[in-house]
């Protein structure tokens, strides 16, 4: 009776009755070689991970959590008591303007003030 190859999948494919002892030795050698390849692969992955962690520490890869702000603008928000008259608020703002005018000319080049604000509506 001629040998017919069975089409088996998964775990059953390993246990064909037509395997000889040389096939078993070859398969065992393959398993041992694949296990050593697996360990080499895992060691390579761990090594690459460690190298990736060392890149920012050594300064090769530069990181910046808060980038330098190159805008030379300062905002001052002054909030007065609710219901306060605009004349009183304007006098308080003029005191802040006087302080800004006393600064060195190269420190404060210009400033803008706005007194009063419309109520926000939805």
Z-matrix of the N, CA and C atoms (Angstrom, degrees):
N
C 1 1.441
C 2 1.535 1 108.01
N 3 1.331 2 119.37 1 129.09
C 4 1.470 3 121.56 2 -177.94
C 5 1.520 4 110.76 3 -73.07
N 6 1.344 5 113.77 4 147.26
C 7 1.471 6 118.84 5 178.06
C 8 1.514 7 108.81 6 -77.29
N 9 1.297 8 115.91 7 130.57
C 10 1.454 9 120.79 8 177.17
C 11 1.525 10 106.90 9 -114.41
N 12 1.314 11 114.17 10 133.46
C 13 1.461 12 118.04 11 179.57
C 14 1.519 13 109.30 12 -78.19
N 15 1.312 14 113.60 13 129.37
C 16 1.460 15 119.36 14 176.50
C 17 1.515 16 108.79 15 -85.48
N 18 1.286 17 115.85 16 144.16
C 19 1.463 18 120.71 17 175.34
C 20 1.518 19 107.53 18 -94.95
N 21 1.316 20 114.04 19 97.29
C 22 1.456 21 120.00 20 179.92
C 23 1.520 22 109.20 21 -112.52
N 24 1.291 23 115.80 22 152.97
C 25 1.450 24 121.02 23 -179.13
C 26 1.522 25 109.98 24 -124.94
N 27 1.323 26 115.40 25 153.66
C 28 1.450 27 120.97 26 174.33
C 29 1.517 28 112.78 27 71.00
N 30 1.329 29 115.61 28 -138.11
C 31 1.461 30 122.40 29 -174.27
C 32 1.535 31 111.17 30 -66.04
N 33 1.319 32 117.58 31 -33.63
C 34 1.463 33 120.56 32 -178.33
C 35 1.526 34 112.60 33 -66.10
N 36 1.311 35 118.30 34 -24.27
C 37 1.460 36 120.91 35 -179.54
C 38 1.517 37 111.64 36 -67.22
N 39 1.319 38 119.19 37 -21.41
C 40 1.460 39 122.07 38 179.78
C 41 1.528 40 112.42 39 -76.57
N 42 1.312 41 117.52 40 -21.54
C 43 1.454 42 120.74 41 -171.41
C 44 1.524 43 111.83 42 -111.87
N 45 1.304 44 117.52 43 57.14
C 46 1.467 45 120.40 44 174.04
C 47 1.520 46 108.77 45 -82.09
N 48 1.294 47 117.46 46 141.05
C 49 1.463 48 120.82 47 -176.24
C 50 1.516 49 112.63 48 -74.26
N 51 1.319 50 119.00 49 -14.60
C 52 1.465 51 120.66 50 -176.47
C 53 1.518 52 112.83 51 -88.17
N 54 1.333 53 119.20 52 7.85
C 55 1.458 54 121.45 53 -179.40
C 56 1.527 55 109.91 54 -75.20
N 57 1.304 56 113.83 55 137.82
C 58 1.460 57 118.47 56 176.24
C 59 1.519 58 108.52 57 -95.92
N 60 1.323 59 115.88 58 177.23
C 61 1.459 60 119.49 59 -179.07
C 62 1.527 61 110.74 60 -68.99
N 63 1.347 62 118.38 61 -30.76
C 64 1.472 63 120.03 62 178.03
C 65 1.531 64 110.38 63 -68.05
N 66 1.333 65 116.23 64 -35.45
C 67 1.459 66 119.71 65 176.65
C 68 1.527 67 110.16 66 -63.77
N 69 1.325 68 116.54 67 -39.65
C 70 1.455 69 121.39 68 179.89
C 71 1.523 70 110.40 69 -65.78
N 72 1.346 71 116.75 70 -41.54
C 73 1.459 72 120.27 71 177.67
C 74 1.531 73 110.90 72 -64.23
N 75 1.325 74 116.32 73 -41.42
C 76 1.457 75 119.85 74 178.82
C 77 1.531 76 110.87 75 -63.41
N 78 1.322 77 115.03 76 -40.52
C 79 1.453 78 119.42 77 -179.80
C 80 1.533 79 110.74 78 -67.87
N 81 1.331 80 116.54 79 -39.46
C 82 1.467 81 120.34 80 177.20
C 83 1.521 82 110.79 81 -63.77
N 84 1.307 83 117.17 82 -40.77
C 85 1.465 84 120.66 83 177.95
C 86 1.527 85 110.11 84 -64.62
N 87 1.326 86 115.80 85 -37.47
C 88 1.458 87 119.47 86 177.97
C 89 1.529 88 111.16 87 -64.77
N 90 1.333 89 116.43 88 -42.21
C 91 1.463 90 119.88 89 179.26
C 92 1.529 91 111.37 90 -63.31
N 93 1.332 92 116.63 91 -43.05
C 94 1.465 93 120.11 92 179.75
C 95 1.524 94 109.99 93 -65.70
N 96 1.317 95 117.54 94 -41.81
C 97 1.460 96 120.90 95 179.36
C 98 1.524 97 110.75 96 -66.25
N 99 1.332 98 116.91 97 -38.89
C 100 1.461 99 118.80 98 -179.21
C 101 1.535 100 110.73 99 -69.50
N 102 1.332 101 116.91 100 -31.21
C 103 1.464 102 119.64 101 177.77
C 104 1.530 103 110.34 102 -68.25
N 105 1.322 104 117.55 103 -41.52
C 106 1.464 105 119.63 104 177.97
C 107 1.525 106 110.30 105 -68.29
N 108 1.341 107 117.10 106 -35.19
C 109 1.458 108 120.01 107 175.28
C 110 1.522 109 110.58 108 -64.52
N 111 1.320 110 116.82 109 -37.33
C 112 1.457 111 120.95 110 178.99
C 113 1.521 112 110.52 111 -62.91
N 114 1.341 113 116.69 112 -44.56
C 115 1.463 114 119.76 113 179.81
C 116 1.522 115 111.17 114 -65.65
N 117 1.332 116 117.33 115 -38.81
C 118 1.465 117 119.65 116 176.70
C 119 1.520 118 110.75 117 -63.96
N 120 1.313 119 116.57 118 -40.25
C 121 1.459 120 121.08 119 178.75
C 122 1.530 121 110.59 120 -63.96
N 123 1.324 122 116.88 121 -46.54
C 124 1.466 123 120.33 122 179.69
C 125 1.526 124 111.53 123 -63.64
N 126 1.324 125 117.82 124 -40.72
C 127 1.460 126 120.83 125 177.04
C 128 1.524 127 111.10 126 -63.93
N 129 1.324 128 117.12 127 -37.68
C 130 1.465 129 120.55 128 177.81
C 131 1.527 130 110.44 129 -65.25
N 132 1.324 131 117.64 130 -41.49
C 133 1.466 132 121.13 131 179.41
C 134 1.533 133 110.23 132 -64.72
N 135 1.324 134 117.65 133 -44.87
C 136 1.472 135 120.83 134 178.83
C 137 1.527 136 109.87 135 -63.85
N 138 1.324 137 117.57 136 -40.64
C 139 1.456 138 121.22 137 178.15
C 140 1.522 139 111.95 138 -62.55
N 141 1.321 140 117.05 139 -43.82
C 142 1.466 141 120.32 140 177.61
C 143 1.524 142 111.56 141 -64.27
N 144 1.318 143 116.79 142 -36.32
C 145 1.460 144 120.37 143 177.70
C 146 1.523 145 110.59 144 -64.23
N 147 1.320 146 117.05 145 -44.20
C 148 1.464 147 120.99 146 179.51
C 149 1.530 148 110.13 147 -64.45
N 150 1.330 149 117.04 148 -41.52
C 151 1.469 150 120.36 149 177.77
C 152 1.525 151 110.51 150 -62.20
N 153 1.340 152 116.87 151 -40.51
C 154 1.465 153 119.30 152 179.55
C 155 1.528 154 111.83 153 -65.43
N 156 1.336 155 117.30 154 -32.30
C 157 1.463 156 119.69 155 175.81
C 158 1.526 157 111.81 156 -72.07
N 159 1.330 158 117.09 157 -29.73
C 160 1.461 159 120.72 158 -178.28
C 161 1.525 160 112.75 159 -79.21
N 162 1.332 161 118.73 160 -19.35
C 163 1.458 162 120.27 161 -177.76
C 164 1.530 163 113.08 162 -59.23
N 165 1.344 164 120.71 163 -48.82
C 166 1.471 165 118.17 164 177.26
C 167 1.520 166 113.51 165 -70.55
N 168 1.323 167 117.07 166 -30.93
C 169 1.467 168 120.28 167 -177.95
C 170 1.530 169 110.60 168 -66.88
N 171 1.331 170 116.46 169 -41.09
C 172 1.455 171 120.44 170 -178.79
C 173 1.520 172 112.79 171 -79.00
N 174 1.318 173 117.85 172 -14.00
C 175 1.461 174 120.90 173 179.87
C 176 1.503 175 113.87 174 92.48
N 177 1.321 176 117.99 175 0.93
C 178 1.464 177 119.98 176 177.47
C 179 1.523 178 109.83 177 -66.31
N 180 1.311 179 116.64 178 -42.06
C 181 1.456 180 122.60 179 176.40
C 182 1.521 181 107.49 180 -106.68
N 183 1.305 182 115.93 181 115.87
C 184 1.464 183 119.73 182 -176.90
C 185 1.523 184 110.13 183 -88.37
N 186 1.327 185 115.15 184 136.43
C 187 1.458 186 120.56 185 177.98
C 188 1.523 187 108.30 186 -124.03
N 189 1.315 188 114.61 187 150.65
C 190 1.449 189 119.91 188 -179.78
C 191 1.517 190 107.22 189 -143.75
N 192 1.313 191 116.49 190 109.98
C 193 1.458 192 120.02 191 -178.00
C 194 1.531 193 110.92 192 -75.36
N 195 1.316 194 116.78 193 -42.35
C 196 1.452 195 121.68 194 176.85
C 197 1.517 196 107.64 195 -121.53
N 198 1.330 197 117.76 196 102.48
C 199 1.465 198 119.01 197 -176.82
C 200 1.524 199 111.66 198 -65.63
N 201 1.309 200 115.26 199 151.76
C 202 1.457 201 120.36 200 179.87
C 203 1.525 202 109.33 201 -64.45
N 204 1.294 203 115.75 202 133.13
C 205 1.456 204 121.10 203 -179.97
C 206 1.517 205 107.79 204 -90.53
N 207 1.322 206 116.89 205 118.58
C 208 1.450 207 119.32 206 -177.10
C 209 1.533 208 112.02 207 -100.93
N 210 1.305 209 117.48 208 19.54
C 211 1.450 210 120.66 209 173.64
C 212 1.520 211 108.38 210 -93.91
N 213 1.306 212 115.76 211 130.28
C 214 1.455 213 120.49 212 -178.98
C 215 1.526 214 110.05 213 -98.77
N 216 1.315 215 116.45 214 53.78
C 217 1.454 216 122.05 215 -178.17
C 218 1.527 217 108.35 216 -122.87
N 219 1.318 218 115.63 217 134.99
C 220 1.459 219 121.49 218 176.57
C 221 1.524 220 107.45 219 -123.21
N 222 1.316 221 116.19 220 130.78
C 223 1.457 222 121.37 221 177.33
C 224 1.525 223 108.90 222 -104.59
N 225 1.333 224 115.80 223 133.25
C 226 1.457 225 121.35 224 175.42
C 227 1.524 226 106.57 225 -118.36
N 228 1.304 227 116.42 226 116.84
C 229 1.462 228 121.02 227 177.58
C 230 1.521 229 108.26 228 -103.60
N 231 1.314 230 115.49 229 121.82
C 232 1.457 231 121.91 230 179.44
C 233 1.523 232 106.95 231 -113.34
N 234 1.318 233 116.16 232 121.35
C 235 1.460 234 120.78 233 179.73
C 236 1.518 235 108.68 234 -114.97
N 237 1.315 236 115.77 235 123.78
C 238 1.461 237 121.19 236 179.66
C 239 1.528 238 108.98 237 -96.22
N 240 1.320 239 114.04 238 175.01
C 241 1.458 240 119.51 239 177.96
C 242 1.532 241 109.84 240 -62.89
N 243 1.316 242 117.81 241 141.65
C 244 1.462 243 119.18 242 176.81
C 245 1.528 244 110.61 243 -61.79
N 246 1.325 245 115.90 244 135.08
C 247 1.456 246 121.01 245 179.72
C 248 1.512 247 113.89 246 89.16
N 249 1.329 248 117.87 247 -1.86
C 250 1.465 249 120.55 248 179.68
C 251 1.521 250 109.19 249 -70.40
N 252 1.335 251 117.60 250 142.86
C 253 1.466 252 121.95 251 -178.78
C 254 1.527 253 109.79 252 -69.13
N 255 1.329 254 114.95 253 150.06
C 256 1.464 255 120.24 254 -179.01
C 257 1.522 256 111.72 255 -65.27
N 258 1.317 257 118.66 256 -29.86
C 259 1.469 258 120.65 257 179.25
C 260 1.533 259 110.93 258 -64.01
N 261 1.318 260 116.64 259 -42.11
C 262 1.471 261 120.62 260 179.23
C 263 1.522 262 109.82 261 -67.12
N 264 1.319 263 116.52 262 -42.89
C 265 1.478 264 120.15 263 178.80
C 266 1.516 265 110.19 264 -64.06
N 267 1.324 266 117.42 265 -39.50
C 268 1.465 267 121.27 266 179.29
C 269 1.529 268 110.88 267 -64.06
N 270 1.309 269 118.66 268 -36.67
C 271 1.475 270 121.66 269 176.95
C 272 1.535 271 110.69 270 -66.32
N 273 1.325 272 116.26 271 -40.08
C 274 1.470 273 119.61 272 178.47
C 275 1.531 274 110.51 273 -66.33
N 276 1.317 275 116.41 274 -38.23
C 277 1.470 276 120.08 275 179.11
C 278 1.519 277 109.96 276 -68.30
N 279 1.326 278 117.56 277 -35.50
C 280 1.469 279 119.60 278 179.57
C 281 1.530 280 111.09 279 -64.43
N 282 1.326 281 118.52 280 -30.73
C 283 1.465 282 120.97 281 174.92
C 284 1.532 283 110.67 282 -64.67
N 285 1.330 284 116.45 283 -40.11
C 286 1.468 285 120.07 284 177.22
C 287 1.527 286 109.84 285 -66.83
N 288 1.323 287 117.10 286 -39.63
C 289 1.471 288 120.55 287 177.84
C 290 1.523 289 111.12 288 -61.94
N 291 1.335 290 117.39 289 -39.00
C 292 1.469 291 120.56 290 178.13
C 293 1.523 292 111.25 291 -61.73
N 294 1.309 293 116.39 292 -39.90
C 295 1.478 294 120.23 293 177.81
C 296 1.528 295 110.11 294 -63.70
N 297 1.322 296 116.38 295 -41.71
C 298 1.468 297 119.94 296 179.82
C 299 1.526 298 111.36 297 -67.46
N 300 1.316 299 117.99 298 -35.20
C 301 1.471 300 121.48 299 179.71
C 302 1.532 301 111.06 300 -68.69
N 303 1.334 302 117.59 301 -28.69
C 304 1.469 303 121.02 302 -179.23
C 305 1.533 304 112.41 303 -76.77
N 306 1.317 305 117.48 304 -12.26
C 307 1.472 306 120.70 305 179.45
C 308 1.523 307 110.17 306 -69.29
N 309 1.316 308 116.24 307 162.97
C 310 1.462 309 121.31 308 177.86
C 311 1.530 310 109.38 309 -61.51
N 312 1.315 311 117.21 310 146.50
C 313 1.469 312 119.81 311 -177.53
C 314 1.536 313 113.63 312 -61.99
N 315 1.342 314 117.58 313 -31.33
C 316 1.468 315 118.31 314 179.38
C 317 1.533 316 112.36 315 -81.38
N 318 1.332 317 117.84 316 -12.14
C 319 1.465 318 121.24 317 178.32
C 320 1.520 319 110.74 318 -82.70
N 321 1.332 320 116.64 319 -50.11
C 322 1.466 321 121.43 320 179.27
C 323 1.519 322 106.94 321 -116.96
N 324 1.319 323 116.67 322 105.90
C 325 1.460 324 120.22 323 -179.27
C 326 1.520 325 111.40 324 -79.96
N 327 1.315 326 116.66 325 -41.23
C 328 1.461 327 120.57 326 179.46
C 329 1.522 328 108.97 327 -159.84
N 330 1.327 329 114.94 328 162.95
C 331 1.455 330 119.70 329 175.12
C 332 1.515 331 108.98 330 -151.42
N 333 1.303 332 115.42 331 158.26
C 334 1.451 333 123.29 332 -179.73
C 335 1.513 334 108.07 333 -131.31
N 336 1.310 335 116.68 334 137.28
C 337 1.473 336 119.65 335 177.48
C 338 1.514 337 109.48 336 -121.84
N 339 1.296 338 114.08 337 146.52
C 340 1.459 339 121.83 338 175.80
C 341 1.514 340 106.61 339 -133.83
N 342 1.314 341 116.25 340 124.68
C 343 1.463 342 121.02 341 179.87
C 344 1.516 343 107.58 342 -113.85
N 345 1.303 344 115.42 343 128.04
C 346 1.472 345 120.33 344 178.57
C 347 1.506 346 111.21 345 93.57
N 348 1.306 347 114.79 346 151.90
C 349 1.464 348 120.14 347 -178.86
C 350 1.519 349 107.35 348 -155.02
N 351 1.299 350 116.17 349 139.84
C 352 1.455 351 120.10 350 176.48
C 353 1.525 352 109.17 351 -72.47
N 354 1.311 353 115.38 352 151.51
C 355 1.459 354 119.33 353 177.79
C 356 1.515 355 109.37 354 -70.13
N 357 1.306 356 115.51 355 139.69
C 358 1.463 357 120.66 356 179.35
C 359 1.525 358 108.85 357 -76.50
N 360 1.313 359 114.58 358 136.18
C 361 1.463 360 119.60 359 177.76
C 362 1.516 361 108.91 360 -119.74
N 363 1.274 362 115.60 361 150.87
C 364 1.469 363 119.55 362 179.79
C 365 1.495 364 109.93 363 -101.34
